[in-house]
Amino acid sequence: MINNPVSQSKTVLYLACARLFTLALIGLFISACDGDDVVDNVPSCDTYSASTAECFCEEHPDDKQCKTYFETQVLSEKAVSLTPHTNNGTFWCRGFSIANSIYVIDRESGTPHKFWKYIKESDSWEQLASFPGTKYGLVGAANGKGYASGYASKKFWEYDPSSNQWNPLSDLPFAPGDVHWVKYENKFYLPTWNGVYEFDPATKAWTSIYEKALQGTFDAIFLLGSTLYWFDLNGDNVYSFDLSTQVTNSYPFPEDFAVNTAFTSPFVLGNNAYIVNNTSVWIFDPQSNTWAVEKNVLTQGAYAKDAMVIDNTAYLVDSGYVISFSVTKK
């Protein structure tokens, strides 16, 4: 048999062109984002935004055409009479969630501070027993109870929603600033300048699990997996502590990120952490330890001091209103 190199080259060229044409067709079908179509086992988008030409794929999150989709809604139409801060409404409002309700302490109302409950089902506010501490420091919830300390104070209280009472507990082993603990394997954790502390809600006892000094001022704290993250408002880094390995680390902020004092309400939905600032949303990816920003996500800007997550939805109290914020990795 005699080989024909010219014919072979033509055949190779033909096969290459056919392959490219097939790939182009697949790409065309993917970019078209036809909700139910699947071409050669390549997933397509479930829904399609004609205005932005973006795919939002709920069933196929690995599709490269799929992008993060944000949903926001102002729930409360009537603002609660929280004492307004001069520049930022209820900027100094922090709290916790118990069951399906949100509880917030109004820091600027004077001691004892006004304490409010937002009921999602009825879209209503209820004023409860005032918080007895001076301003507030550490806040959080555990096993159906709320907890709060005074600002830079070791005084510590437990709030019982069944009796609507604040009950004093033993003093803290540290004097926290304005912070919020995180939950990991049924215990609660807090980074401090003196190390990391663990709270057991069953015994109400605090234990030091890491006694080396940590960096940062712990203004914003969140947990992804077993890793505890925090940063200070005017610093240049985000810091981390792995609760399983006790390894510390730090990562740089994006440019101009840390100079904005509104970044005080981190929350976790799925595998990412989010921070709402005015109308933009910052997204932290723990795989790359980097931040990205999505601008103009909210039509009504928010500078919430704290965010509470209930059923995979974050709720931010801002100027007496409650803004719900949900993210779908599509």
ChimeraX attribute file (.defattr): number of C-alpha atoms within 10 A of each C-alpha:
attribute: neighborCount
match mode: 1-to-1
recipient: residues
	/A:1	3
	/A:2	4
	/A:3	7
	/A:4	8
	/A:5	9
	/A:6	9
	/A:7	10
	/A:8	11
	/A:9	11
	/A:10	11
	/A:11	12
	/A:12	12
	/A:13	12
	/A:14	12
	/A:15	12
	/A:16	12
	/A:17	12
	/A:18	12
	/A:19	12
	/A:20	12
	/A:21	12
	/A:22	12
	/A:23	12
	/A:24	12
	/A:25	13
	/A:26	19
	/A:27	15
	/A:28	11
	/A:29	18
	/A:30	23
	/A:31	18
	/A:32	17
	/A:33	25
	/A:34	15
	/A:35	16
	/A:36	10
	/A:37	16
	/A:38	15
	/A:39	12
	/A:40	7
	/A:41	8
	/A:42	13
	/A:43	23
	/A:44	28
	/A:45	28
	/A:46	18
	/A:47	17
	/A:48	18
	/A:49	10
	/A:50	9
	/A:51	6
	/A:52	7
	/A:53	11
	/A:54	19
	/A:55	27
	/A:56	25
	/A:57	26
	/A:58	17
	/A:59	12
	/A:60	17
	/A:61	17
	/A:62	13
	/A:63	18
	/A:64	15
	/A:65	20
	/A:66	24
	/A:67	17
	/A:68	14
	/A:69	16
	/A:70	15
	/A:71	12
	/A:72	17
	/A:73	14
	/A:74	16
	/A:75	14
	/A:76	20
	/A:77	11
	/A:78	12
	/A:79	14
	/A:80	19
	/A:81	14
	/A:82	23
	/A:83	19
	/A:84	19
	/A:85	15
	/A:86	8
	/A:87	7
	/A:88	15
	/A:89	18
	/A:90	24
	/A:91	25
	/A:92	24
	/A:93	26
	/A:94	27
	/A:95	26
	/A:96	23
	/A:97	22
	/A:98	18
	/A:99	11
	/A:100	12
	/A:101	15
	/A:102	23
	/A:103	24
	/A:104	22
	/A:105	24
	/A:106	26
	/A:107	27
	/A:108	17
	/A:109	16
	/A:110	14
	/A:111	14
	/A:112	16
	/A:113	19
	/A:114	21
	/A:115	21
	/A:116	22
	/A:117	21
	/A:118	22
	/A:119	15
	/A:120	14
	/A:121	8
	/A:122	8
	/A:123	12
	/A:124	15
	/A:125	20
	/A:126	11
	/A:127	14
	/A:128	15
	/A:129	16
	/A:130	17
	/A:131	26
	/A:132	21
	/A:133	22
	/A:134	17
	/A:135	23
	/A:136	28
	/A:137	23
	/A:138	23
	/A:139	23
	/A:140	22
	/A:141	23
	/A:142	20
	/A:143	10
	/A:144	12
	/A:145	17
	/A:146	20
	/A:147	22
	/A:148	27
	/A:149	30
	/A:150	22
	/A:151	19
	/A:152	16
	/A:153	20
	/A:154	17
	/A:155	22
	/A:156	23
	/A:157	23
	/A:158	20
	/A:159	19
	/A:160	14
	/A:161	16
	/A:162	8
	/A:163	8
	/A:164	11
	/A:165	15
	/A:166	20
	/A:167	12
	/A:168	16
	/A:169	14
	/A:170	12
	/A:171	14
	/A:172	15
	/A:173	14
	/A:174	15
	/A:175	17
	/A:176	24
	/A:177	18
	/A:178	21
	/A:179	26
	/A:180	27
	/A:181	23
	/A:182	22
	/A:183	18
	/A:184	17
	/A:185	6
	/A:186	12
	/A:187	14
	/A:188	19
	/A:189	22
	/A:190	22
	/A:191	27
	/A:192	22
	/A:193	15
	/A:194	14
	/A:195	16
	/A:196	21
	/A:197	19
	/A:198	20
	/A:199	20
	/A:200	14
	/A:201	15
	/A:202	10
	/A:203	7
	/A:204	10
	/A:205	13
	/A:206	18
	/A:207	12
	/A:208	14
	/A:209	13
	/A:210	17
	/A:211	12
	/A:212	10
	/A:213	12
	/A:214	18
	/A:215	20
	/A:216	21
	/A:217	18
	/A:218	24
	/A:219	19
	/A:220	24
	/A:221	23
	/A:222	21
	/A:223	23
	/A:224	20
	/A:225	12
	/A:226	15
	/A:227	19
	/A:228	24
	/A:229	23
	/A:230	24
	/A:231	25
	/A:232	21
	/A:233	21
	/A:234	15
	/A:235	14
	/A:236	19
	/A:237	20
	/A:238	23
	/A:239	21
	/A:240	23
	/A:241	22
	/A:242	16
	/A:243	18
	/A:244	10
	/A:245	9
	/A:246	14
	/A:247	10
	/A:248	15
	/A:249	12
	/A:250	17
	/A:251	14
	/A:252	15
	/A:253	16
	/A:254	13
	/A:255	8
	/A:256	8
	/A:257	18
	/A:258	19
	/A:259	13
	/A:260	11
	/A:261	13
	/A:262	18
	/A:263	25
	/A:264	25
	/A:265	22
	/A:266	24
	/A:267	24
	/A:268	21
	/A:269	18
	/A:270	10
	/A:271	12
	/A:272	17
	/A:273	19
	/A:274	22
	/A:275	23
	/A:276	26
	/A:277	21
	/A:278	18
	/A:279	15
	/A:280	17
	/A:281	17
	/A:282	17
	/A:283	19
	/A:284	19
	/A:285	14
	/A:286	15
	/A:287	8
	/A:288	8
	/A:289	12
	/A:290	14
	/A:291	16
	/A:292	12
	/A:293	16
	/A:294	14
	/A:295	12
	/A:296	12
	/A:297	19
	/A:298	21
	/A:299	12
	/A:300	12
	/A:301	15
	/A:302	23
	/A:303	24
	/A:304	31
	/A:305	22
	/A:306	26
	/A:307	28
	/A:308	24
	/A:309	19
	/A:310	15
	/A:311	9
	/A:312	14
	/A:313	18
	/A:314	22
	/A:315	25
	/A:316	27
	/A:317	30
	/A:318	24
	/A:319	22
	/A:320	22
	/A:321	21
	/A:322	26
	/A:323	21
	/A:324	20
	/A:325	21
	/A:326	16
	/A:327	18
	/A:328	16
	/A:329	18
	/A:330	22
